Amino acid sequence: MIARRTLLQASAAFGATLAMPHVARAAGKTMRIAHAANEVHPGHILATSFAEGLEELMPGGFNVQIFPNRQLGDDKQLLEGTVAGTMDVTAVSGVLIPLVTGREGMNAWQLPFLVRDYDHFGELARSEAGLAIQADLAEAGLIALATADTGQRNFLSAKNAVSSVPDFAGLKTRIVPVPLHKQIWETLGTAPVGLPYGEVYGALETGVIDAVEINVSSMLGENLWEVGKHFTLTGHYPWHMSTLMSQRYWDGLNDEEKAAVTEAGLRSISKTLDYAKTQDLEGREELKAKGVEIVDLTDLDEMKAKVAPLNEEWAAKDPLIAGLVAAANSAA
């Protein structure tokens, strides 16, 4: 696994390289990329691998500046800024895109148990159905360049271990307050609580919430292992992030530059998925070493059966969602 110290050193070196004086780079177009994740999160890899791809395709063509760790705002602020054209590029959690833009297609990625694993996600992200969801965001003034899974979601409890579906009952569970998540977790019997991501640690510590649906990268990056010791492996849906460029910035590019950013986006998908997959698997061992109990859900099939009707229900809401459901099922 890529250790935090190693990644921070690599990120610092990469940032220093971008900042170094360079005759060719000085002529390049400045591009600001911002995201809310920290440097060990796959969302940061989505940004850095995109920048690396640009440099490979057009050496010195762009002067890329990356701002992680909510330096320029949280996910929602960054997304709104990109829609407004005040941000160049952001890597943002896909769950917020329908909330901010009204474009519903992105919900498809988090239908419960639709996407099997990281490899399946990569296949779907490059499929006609996956690319159609991205293209639809042009209606909101966004050019979507990549969508990747930054960590399959599991279930963290600060109280007792959740080892079977009945154990979900009544647990105050933090969710992103969007209709799909609310419906999924109410169906499973929890008491969903909408809460900003930055407040999760304190809420678990003080008992404001009992649990959170979360991925390994966030467990490690936000030190949630300190306040939650029971991590149940459910893999209920991916946590997808998308690299989004403002229409304003896109319109300022020539054809060669547009081709380069499009290709760099596609290249970043594989690098991000590879990193996320490795971090997910090896990170579980790191969590064990930190005293976290890794729990297998004994009746995972029952969990899947409970939420299965939601996929058909949501597919009926939007043809883009229906398209990804069909693509996912045909690849099963």
Number of C-alpha atoms within 10 A of each C-alpha: 14 13 12 14 11 12 15 15 13 13 18 13 12 15 16 11 11 19 14 10 10 13 9 12 20 15 12 16 15 14 17 16 24 29 28 24 25 19 21 24 27 26 31 24 25 31 25 23 20 28 25 17 20 25 19 13 17 17 14 19 19 21 22 23 16 21 20 22 15 15 12 16 16 19 22 16 17 24 30 15 18 25 25 16 18 14 23 22 30 27 28 26 23 23 23 19 23 15 16 14 16 13 18 20 26 27 25 25 29 22 24 23 19 24 27 17 17 21 15 14 23 20 14 22 23 15 14 12 22 26 18 17 25 22 14 18 22 16 12 17 19 26 24 24 24 26 33 30 32 32 30 26 24 18 23 32 23 20 16 13 21 23 18 16 17 13 15 21 15 14 20 21 24 28 21 18 16 14 10 17 21 18 13 20 21 16 15 18 16 21 20 23 20 14 15 12 14 10 10 19 19 13 17 24 15 10 13 14 23 23 30 27 22 22 24 28 24 20 21 19 15 18 13 22 23 17 21 24 21 22 30 22 20 18 20 23 22 26 19 21 25 26 28 26 27 24 21 18 17 19 10 11 13 10 10 11 18 14 13 19 21 18 17 23 25 19 19 25 26 19 17 27 24 17 20 28 20 13 24 19 12 14 21 20 14 16 21 14 10 12 13 19 18 17 17 15 19 12 12 16 10 13 20 16 10 14 19 16 11 16 18 13 11 19 20 12 12 15 15 24 26 20 19 27 23 15 18 21 11 8 12 10
